[in-house]
Amino acid sequence: MLSGDSEIKPFRPVGNFLRVNDEGHLAFDELDTTALARKYGTPLYVVSERRIRENFQKWVSTFRSKYPRTRVFYALKANSLLATCAILKQEGAGFEVGGPGELHIAKLLGVCREDLILNGNNKSRKDLASAIEIGATINVDSIEELKTIQNEAEKVGATARIAFRVNPDVRPEDESVHPELWTGIRESKFGIDIASGQALDACRMSLRMRNLNVTGIHTHIGSPVEDTASYQEAAERIMTFAGRLKKELGMDLKFVNLGGGFAIPFNHKIGLPSVEEYAEAIITVVKRGIANFGLGEMELFLEPGGAIVGDSTILLLRVGMTKEPPGLSKWVAVDGGANVILRASQGWYTFQIVAANRMLDNKSETVNIAGPLCYSGDIIGRERNMPRLIEGDLLALLDAGAYTFAYEFHGGAGSYPLPPIILINSQGESELVRKGETVADLIIRDTIPRRLLAVSLMREPFTVGMSTGKRSGMSTGQIPHERRPEQHHSQAKKNLR
């Protein structure tokens, strides 16, 4: 269910990052949004590099001030834009990937093996083999997968670096967490169950496998979790399990990974936990567990995603037709809906919407805001208080950086290519009528400014062995950089042939 303005706090400026300028327009990272919309058109996503860098460094510095042996791995699923990933690589982020497209991006960027974690409940043998070759840490999600990893590593005479994704059966206290996003309960499809003893059995089994190196344990309880108590409970159970592994199996783990799911810093919400509050809640438990169970110089891994990129981005939309059914709320149609921001129409997240070109005007009417798609659920805001909107006005959805365009344009969480489509003709024969995508196709329209590209490829610890194909115009290991408009048109013509 979509929330109305009664559940949304009024617009709050954030220094020079988000404010109303002298013309009464919304300024985002000091640029006038109306000028950006005129220059690039709408719908338009606008991303702040400065905000991404600031947010990441805040997570790193806050946690390390309380526990120096903390490492932060960015969860690519939140926003897999190549430019975003290049920025975070410059900042020293590790990367947590959850599927073939995200693994492809990590390879393109030359992410070091120590900085790469592969997650997922149904990793393909191809992705597992690739992760083994790279030397990435694989979070094992099931006993069957454990056996598969051993088999793949044995084939090539390698040692796979693994951690166990265990399920602590923690249900977030925050009622706003959508049930589909509870990932740490026993009913979830993720992780190996602790309570039944299955997780302990899996760890015991791994000790008999010659091609595995167990480095840690991992968990993830949901997203976005807007309370700290749930993380404390998860940390307690994970540290206790780590203690059992040491006592009963003699396993000395190098790290515990408490995953991500931390609150997206929505500007319209009051009372969200701060990074400092998350750090205090988690590290208190981790330190106590290390002391109680004699776990030594253990590292703490975290996998924030939306918490880093959520407020780094806005979406600009242009008002088109309006209509006023008698006795009902006015409808305002805009040029983008579920096709560009699916999360808004699903009701999983509530986005604050402002009239970017009329920030100082009185809010004189309550409206529903709908996209242009031909289905009735294409609604991105209900009962929103607005100035009297007319055709040509510019709306901005704030804090739209997490789980938005990465889902619409990059194949969803994990970045999975779309499948081919075949037609069975009247002769009973199958014919290809739409080609399936490759992982390279997912990012074919992404570009990286050269100033980010040079630094991103400073280190090449392993060979980028992907096949990008002719469509992308890239050879093995190359990243798309800024292209002139005529190059885009030329590519489009090739794709039509």
C-alpha positions as CSV (number, residue, x, y, z in Angstrom):
1,M,0.0,0.0,0.0
2,L,1.3,3.4,-1.0
3,S,1.7,6.0,1.8
4,G,0.2,9.4,1.6
5,D,1.7,12.7,2.8
6,S,0.3,12.2,6.2
7,E,3.0,9.6,6.8
8,I,5.8,11.7,5.2
9,K,7.6,14.4,7.0
10,P,7.9,17.8,5.3
11,F,10.8,18.5,3.0
12,R,14.0,19.2,4.9
13,P,17.0,20.9,3.3
14,V,20.3,19.1,3.8
15,G,23.0,21.8,3.7
16,N,24.1,22.6,0.1
17,F,23.4,19.1,-1.0
18,L,19.6,19.4,-1.1
19,R,18.0,22.8,-0.8
20,V,15.8,25.5,-2.4
21,N,17.8,28.0,-4.5
22,D,17.1,31.7,-5.0
23,E,14.8,30.9,-8.0
24,G,12.6,28.7,-5.8
25,H,13.8,25.6,-7.6
26,L,15.1,22.4,-6.0
27,A,18.9,22.4,-6.1
28,F,20.6,19.0,-5.9
29,D,24.3,18.9,-5.1
30,E,24.3,22.6,-5.9
31,L,22.8,22.2,-9.4
32,D,19.4,23.5,-10.4
33,T,17.2,20.5,-11.2
34,T,15.1,22.4,-13.7
35,A,18.2,23.2,-15.7
36,L,19.2,19.5,-15.6
37,A,15.8,18.5,-16.9
38,R,16.0,21.0,-19.8
39,K,19.5,19.8,-20.7
40,Y,18.9,16.0,-20.5
41,G,15.1,15.6,-20.7
42,T,12.9,13.5,-18.4
43,P,12.6,11.0,-16.9
44,L,16.1,11.6,-15.5
45,Y,18.0,10.1,-12.7
46,V,20.6,12.4,-11.1
47,V,23.4,10.9,-9.0
48,S,25.7,12.7,-6.6
49,E,29.2,11.4,-6.6
50,R,30.0,13.5,-3.5
51,R,27.2,11.9,-1.5
52,I,28.3,8.4,-2.4
53,R,31.8,9.1,-1.2
54,E,30.7,10.8,2.0
55,N,28.3,8.0,2.9
56,F,30.8,5.2,2.3
57,Q,33.5,7.0,4.4
58,K,31.1,7.6,7.2
59,W,30.4,3.9,7.4
60,V,34.1,3.0,7.4
61,S,35.3,5.6,9.8
62,T,32.4,5.1,12.3
63,F,32.8,1.4,12.6
64,R,36.6,1.4,12.5
65,S,36.7,4.0,15.3
66,K,35.0,1.4,17.5
67,Y,36.5,-1.7,16.0
68,P,39.5,-1.2,13.7
69,R,39.3,-4.6,12.2
70,T,36.1,-3.7,10.2
71,R,35.8,-4.1,6.5
72,V,32.9,-2.7,4.4
73,F,31.8,-4.5,1.2
74,Y,29.4,-2.6,-0.9
75,A,26.3,-4.6,-1.9
76,L,26.1,-4.2,-5.7
77,K,22.5,-5.2,-5.8
78,A,21.5,-1.8,-4.4
79,N,22.9,0.1,-7.4
80,S,25.1,-1.6,-9.9
81,L,25.7,1.4,-12.1
82,L,29.3,1.1,-13.4
83,A,30.1,4.7,-12.4
84,T,28.8,4.1,-8.9
85,C,30.9,1.0,-8.5
86,A,34.0,2.8,-9.9
87,I,33.6,5.6,-7.3
88,L,33.3,3.1,-4.5
89,K,36.3,1.2,-5.7
90,Q,38.3,4.4,-5.5
91,E,37.1,4.8,-1.9
92,G,38.5,1.4,-1.1
93,A,35.2,-0.6,-0.9
94,G,35.0,-4.3,-1.1
95,F,32.2,-5.7,-3.2
96,E,29.5,-8.2,-2.4
97,V,27.9,-9.6,-5.6
98,G,24.8,-11.8,-6.0
99,G,24.7,-13.0,-9.6
100,P,26.3,-13.2,-13.0
101,G,26.0,-9.6,-14.0
102,E,27.4,-8.3,-10.8
103,L,30.3,-10.7,-10.9
104,H,30.9,-9.5,-14.5
105,I,31.0,-5.9,-13.3
106,A,33.5,-6.8,-10.5
107,K,35.7,-8.4,-13.1
108,L,35.5,-5.4,-15.4
109,L,36.6,-3.1,-12.6
110,G,39.5,-5.3,-11.6
111,V,38.3,-5.9,-8.1
112,C,40.9,-7.8,-6.0
113,R,40.2,-11.3,-4.8
114,E,40.3,-10.2,-1.2
115,D,37.7,-7.5,-1.9
116,L,35.1,-9.8,-3.5
117,I,32.3,-11.9,-1.9
118,L,29.9,-14.0,-4.0
119,N,26.4,-14.5,-2.5
120,G,23.2,-16.1,-3.7
121,N,21.1,-19.2,-3.0
122,N,21.4,-20.7,-6.5
123,K,24.9,-19.9,-7.9
124,S,25.6,-21.5,-11.2
125,R,28.5,-23.8,-11.6
126,K,29.9,-21.3,-14.1
127,D,29.9,-18.5,-11.5
128,L,31.3,-20.8,-8.8
129,A,34.1,-21.9,-11.1
130,S,34.8,-18.2,-11.9
131,A,34.8,-17.3,-8.2
132,I,37.2,-20.1,-7.4
133,E,39.5,-19.1,-10.2
134,I,39.5,-15.5,-9.0
135,G,40.0,-16.4,-5.3
136,A,36.8,-14.6,-4.2
137,T,35.1,-15.6,-0.9
138,I,32.0,-17.7,-1.7
139,N,29.2,-17.6,0.9
140,V,27.9,-21.2,0.9
141,D,24.1,-21.2,1.0
142,S,23.4,-25.0,1.3
143,I,25.0,-28.4,1.8
144,E,24.4,-29.2,-1.8
145,E,26.3,-26.1,-2.8
146,L,29.1,-27.0,-0.5
147,K,29.5,-30.3,-2.3
148,T,29.4,-28.5,-5.7
149,I,32.1,-26.1,-4.7
150,Q,34.3,-28.9,-3.5
151,N,33.7,-30.7,-6.9
152,E,34.5,-27.6,-9.0
153,A,37.6,-26.8,-7.0
154,E,38.8,-30.4,-7.2
155,K,38.4,-30.3,-11.0
156,V,41.0,-27.5,-11.4
157,G,43.2,-28.5,-8.5
158,A,42.4,-25.2,-6.6
159,T,41.4,-24.4,-3.0
160,A,38.1,-22.5,-2.8
161,R,37.8,-19.8,-0.2
162,I,34.4,-20.1,1.5
163,A,32.3,-18.8,4.3
164,F,29.0,-20.3,5.5
165,R,25.8,-18.2,5.1
166,V,23.9,-19.3,8.2
167,N,20.3,-18.5,9.2
168,P,20.0,-17.2,12.7
169,D,16.1,-17.1,12.7
170,V,15.9,-13.4,13.5
171,R,12.7,-11.6,12.6
172,P,13.1,-7.8,12.3
173,E,11.3,-5.9,15.0
174,D,10.6,-3.1,12.5
175,E,7.1,-3.7,11.2
176,S,7.8,-1.7,8.0
177,V,10.1,-4.4,6.7
178,H,8.2,-6.1,3.9
179,P,7.8,-9.9,4.7
180,E,9.4,-10.7,1.3
181,L,12.5,-9.0,2.5
182,W,13.0,-11.1,5.8
183,T,16.0,-13.0,4.9
184,G,17.1,-14.3,8.3
185,I,14.1,-16.3,9.4
186,R,14.0,-20.1,9.2
187,E,11.3,-20.0,6.5
188,S,13.5,-17.9,4.2
189,K,15.1,-19.4,1.2
190,F,18.5,-18.1,2.3
191,G,21.2,-19.6,4.5
192,I,21.8,-22.9,6.4
193,D,19.7,-23.3,9.5
194,I,21.5,-23.0,12.9
195,A,18.7,-24.1,15.2
196,S,18.3,-27.6,13.7
197,G,22.0,-28.3,13.7
198,Q,22.3,-28.3,9.9
199,A,24.8,-25.4,9.9
200,L,27.0,-27.2,12.3
201,D,26.8,-30.4,10.2
202,A,27.8,-28.4,7.1
203,C,30.8,-26.9,8.8
204,R,31.8,-30.4,10.1
205,M,31.5,-31.8,6.6
206,S,33.7,-29.1,5.2
207,L,36.6,-30.2,7.3
208,R,36.7,-33.5,5.4
209,M,36.8,-31.7,2.0
210,R,40.4,-31.1,0.8
211,N,39.8,-28.3,-1.6
212,L,38.0,-25.9,0.8
213,N,39.4,-23.1,3.0
214,V,36.7,-22.0,5.5
215,T,37.4,-18.4,6.4
216,G,34.2,-17.1,8.1
217,I,30.5,-17.2,8.6
218,H,27.9,-14.8,7.2
219,T,24.3,-13.8,7.8
220,H,21.7,-11.3,6.5
221,I,18.5,-10.6,8.3
222,G,16.4,-8.4,5.9
223,S,16.2,-5.0,4.2
224,P,15.8,-2.3,5.1
225,V,15.9,-3.0,8.9
226,E,15.2,0.3,10.7
227,D,16.1,-0.9,14.2
228,T,19.2,-1.9,16.0
229,A,17.8,-4.6,18.3
230,S,17.5,-7.0,15.3
231,Y,21.1,-6.7,14.5
232,Q,22.1,-7.2,18.1
233,E,20.1,-10.4,18.3
234,A,21.6,-11.6,15.0
235,A,25.1,-10.8,16.2
236,E,24.5,-12.6,19.5
237,R,23.5,-15.8,17.6
238,I,26.3,-15.6,15.1
239,M,29.0,-15.0,17.7
240,T,27.6,-17.9,19.8
241,F,27.7,-20.1,16.7
242,A,31.3,-19.0,16.0
243,G,32.1,-20.0,19.6
244,R,30.6,-23.5,19.0
245,L,32.7,-23.9,15.9
246,K,35.8,-23.2,17.8
247,K,34.9,-25.3,20.8
248,E,33.4,-28.4,19.0
249,L,35.3,-28.4,15.7
250,G,38.4,-26.4,16.4
251,M,37.6,-23.9,13.7
252,D,39.4,-20.5,14.0
253,L,37.4,-18.2,11.7
254,K,39.0,-15.1,10.2
255,F,35.8,-13.1,10.2
256,V,32.1,-12.8,10.9
257,N,30.0,-11.1,8.3
258,L,26.7,-9.5,9.5
259,G,25.6,-8.6,6.0
260,G,23.6,-5.5,5.1
261,G,20.0,-4.4,5.1
262,F,20.7,-1.2,7.1
263,A,18.1,1.6,6.7
264,I,18.1,3.7,3.6
265,P,18.6,7.3,4.8
266,F,15.2,8.6,3.6
267,N,15.1,12.4,4.1
268,H,11.4,12.2,5.0
269,K,11.7,9.8,7.8
270,I,12.5,10.8,11.4
271,G,14.1,8.5,14.0
272,L,16.1,6.2,11.7
273,P,19.1,4.7,13.4
274,S,22.3,6.5,12.7
275,V,25.5,4.8,11.5
276,E,26.8,5.5,15.0
277,E,23.9,3.7,16.6
278,Y,24.2,0.7,14.3
279,A,27.9,0.5,15.1
280,E,27.5,0.7,18.8
281,A,24.8,-2.0,18.8
282,I,26.7,-4.4,16.7
283,I,30.3,-3.9,17.9
284,T,29.3,-4.2,21.6
285,V,28.0,-7.7,20.9
286,V,30.9,-8.7,18.6
287,K,33.5,-7.6,21.2
288,R,31.7,-9.5,24.0
289,G,31.5,-12.6,21.8
290,I,35.2,-12.5,21.0
291,A,36.1,-12.2,24.6
292,N,33.6,-14.8,25.9
293,F,34.6,-17.4,23.3
294,G,38.2,-16.6,22.8
295,L,37.9,-15.9,19.1
296,G,41.1,-13.9,18.8
297,E,41.8,-11.2,16.1
298,M,38.6,-11.7,14.2
299,E,37.6,-9.3,11.5
300,L,34.0,-7.8,11.2
301,F,32.6,-7.7,7.6
302,L,29.5,-5.6,6.7
303,E,27.6,-5.4,3.4
304,P,25.7,-2.1,3.3
305,G,24.1,-1.1,0.0
306,G,21.1,1.2,0.2
307,A,22.5,2.9,3.2
308,I,25.4,4.1,1.1
309,V,23.6,5.0,-2.2
310,G,20.0,5.6,-1.1
311,D,20.1,9.3,-0.7
312,S,22.6,9.9,-3.4
313,T,20.1,10.1,-6.2
314,I,16.9,11.8,-7.3
315,L,14.5,11.0,-10.1
316,L,13.1,13.9,-12.2
317,L,9.7,13.5,-13.9
318,R,7.7,15.9,-16.1
319,V,3.9,16.4,-15.5
320,G,1.7,15.6,-18.5
321,M,-2.1,15.3,-18.3
322,T,-4.1,16.0,-15.2
323,K,-7.8,15.2,-14.5
324,E,-10.2,15.9,-11.6
325,P,-12.9,13.2,-11.1
326,P,-15.8,14.8,-9.2
327,G,-15.6,14.0,-5.5
328,L,-12.2,12.2,-5.9
329,S,-8.6,13.1,-5.7
330,K,-7.0,14.8,-8.7
331,W,-4.8,12.6,-10.9
332,V,-1.5,13.9,-12.1
333,A,0.2,11.8,-14.8
334,V,4.0,12.0,-15.3
335,D,6.3,10.6,-17.9
336,G,7.8,7.8,-15.8
337,G,6.3,5.2,-13.5
338,A,6.9,1.5,-12.8
339,N,9.0,1.4,-15.9
340,V,11.7,3.6,-14.3
341,I,11.0,3.2,-10.5
342,L,9.2,-0.1,-9.8
343,R,9.7,0.1,-6.1
344,A,7.5,3.1,-5.8
345,S,4.5,1.4,-7.5
346,Q,5.0,-1.8,-5.5
347,G,4.7,0.1,-2.2
348,W,7.8,-1.4,-0.8
349,Y,9.4,2.0,-0.4
350,T,7.7,5.4,0.0
351,F,9.5,8.2,-1.8
352,Q,9.0,11.9,-1.0
353,I,7.8,13.8,-4.1
354,V,8.3,17.5,-4.5
355,A,7.5,20.1,-7.2
356,A,11.1,20.9,-8.2
357,N,10.2,24.0,-10.1
358,R,7.8,25.4,-7.5
359,M,9.4,24.6,-4.2
360,L,8.1,27.9,-2.5
361,D,4.5,27.6,-3.8
362,N,1.7,26.8,-1.4
363,K,0.5,23.2,-1.4
364,S,-3.1,23.8,-2.3
365,E,-4.3,20.4,-3.4
366,T,-4.0,16.7,-2.7
367,V,-3.2,14.5,-5.7
368,N,-2.5,11.0,-6.8
369,I,0.6,10.7,-9.1
370,A,0.6,8.1,-11.8
371,G,3.0,6.9,-14.5
372,P,2.1,6.4,-18.2
373,L,1.9,2.6,-18.3
374,C,-1.2,0.8,-19.3
375,Y,-2.1,-0.8,-16.0
376,S,-3.9,0.6,-13.0
377,G,-1.1,-0.2,-10.5
378,D,1.3,2.3,-12.1
379,I,1.0,4.7,-9.3
380,I,4.1,6.2,-7.6
381,G,2.4,8.4,-5.0
382,R,-1.1,8.7,-3.4
383,E,-2.6,11.6,-1.5
384,R,0.4,13.9,-2.0
385,N,0.1,17.5,-1.0
386,M,1.2,19.7,-4.0
387,P,0.9,23.1,-5.6
388,R,-1.8,23.2,-8.3
389,L,0.2,21.1,-10.8
390,I,-0.1,21.8,-14.5
391,E,1.4,20.3,-17.7
392,G,5.1,21.0,-17.8
393,D,5.8,21.1,-14.1
394,L,8.8,19.2,-12.8
395,L,8.5,16.6,-10.0
396,A,11.4,15.1,-8.1
397,L,11.4,11.8,-6.2
398,L,14.0,12.1,-3.5
399,D,16.3,9.4,-2.1
400,A,15.9,7.2,-5.2
401,G,19.4,5.7,-5.4
402,A,18.8,2.2,-4.0
403,Y,17.0,-0.7,-5.7
404,T,15.6,1.5,-8.4
405,F,17.3,1.9,-11.8
406,A,19.5,-1.1,-11.1
407,Y,16.4,-3.2,-11.1
408,E,14.8,-1.6,-14.2
409,F,18.0,-1.5,-16.3
410,H,20.4,-4.0,-14.9
411,G,18.4,-7.2,-14.6
412,G,17.4,-7.0,-10.9
413,A,19.3,-8.1,-7.8
414,G,22.3,-10.0,-9.0
415,S,21.9,-8.6,-12.5
416,Y,20.5,-11.6,-14.5
417,P,20.2,-11.3,-18.3
418,L,16.8,-11.7,-19.9
419,P,16.1,-15.0,-21.6
420,P,15.6,-15.6,-25.3
421,I,12.1,-16.0,-26.8
422,I,11.3,-18.7,-29.4
423,L,8.3,-19.1,-31.6
424,I,6.9,-22.5,-32.5
425,N,5.6,-22.1,-36.0
426,S,2.8,-23.8,-37.9
427,Q,5.2,-26.5,-39.1
428,G,6.0,-27.4,-35.5
429,E,9.5,-26.0,-35.7
430,S,11.1,-23.6,-33.2
431,E,12.4,-20.2,-34.3
432,L,14.3,-17.6,-32.4
433,V,12.3,-14.3,-32.3
434,R,14.2,-12.4,-29.6
435,K,17.8,-13.0,-28.6
436,G,18.7,-13.6,-25.0
437,E,20.9,-11.1,-23.2
438,T,24.4,-11.6,-22.1
439,V,25.9,-10.1,-19.0
440,A,27.6,-7.5,-21.2
441,D,24.2,-6.4,-22.6
442,L,23.1,-5.4,-19.1
443,I,25.6,-2.6,-19.0
444,I,25.9,-1.8,-22.7
445,R,24.5,1.7,-22.1
446,D,26.6,2.5,-19.0
447,T,29.6,4.8,-19.4
448,I,32.3,5.7,-16.9
449,P,33.9,9.1,-17.0
450,R,37.6,8.7,-17.9
451,R,38.7,10.3,-14.6
452,L,37.1,7.4,-12.8
453,L,38.1,4.8,-15.3
454,A,41.9,5.3,-14.9
455,V,41.9,4.9,-11.2
456,S,39.5,1.9,-11.3
457,L,41.8,-0.1,-13.4
458,M,45.0,0.6,-11.5
459,R,45.1,-2.9,-10.2
460,E,44.4,-6.0,-12.4
461,P,44.9,-9.0,-10.0
462,F,43.4,-11.5,-12.4
463,T,42.4,-11.9,-16.0
464,V,39.0,-10.6,-17.0
465,G,38.0,-13.6,-18.9
466,M,34.5,-12.6,-20.1
467,S,33.2,-12.6,-23.6
468,T,31.5,-9.3,-24.3
469,G,30.6,-10.0,-27.9
470,K,30.4,-7.6,-30.8
471,R,27.3,-5.8,-29.7
472,S,29.0,-3.9,-26.9
473,G,32.0,-2.9,-29.1
474,M,34.3,-4.0,-26.3
475,S,37.1,-6.5,-26.4
476,T,37.8,-8.7,-23.4
477,G,38.5,-6.7,-20.2
478,Q,37.5,-3.3,-21.6
479,I,35.1,-1.0,-19.9
480,P,32.8,1.4,-21.8
481,H,33.8,5.0,-21.3
482,E,32.2,8.2,-22.4
483,R,31.1,8.0,-26.0
484,R,30.1,10.8,-28.4
485,P,26.3,10.9,-29.4
486,E,27.1,9.8,-32.9
487,Q,28.8,6.6,-31.6
488,H,25.5,5.8,-29.7
489,H,23.5,6.3,-32.9
490,S,25.9,4.1,-34.9
491,Q,25.6,1.4,-32.3
492,A,21.9,1.6,-32.4
493,K,21.9,1.1,-36.1
494,K,24.1,-2.0,-35.8
495,N,21.6,-3.5,-33.3
496,L,18.8,-3.0,-35.8
497,R,20.5,-5.1,-38.4
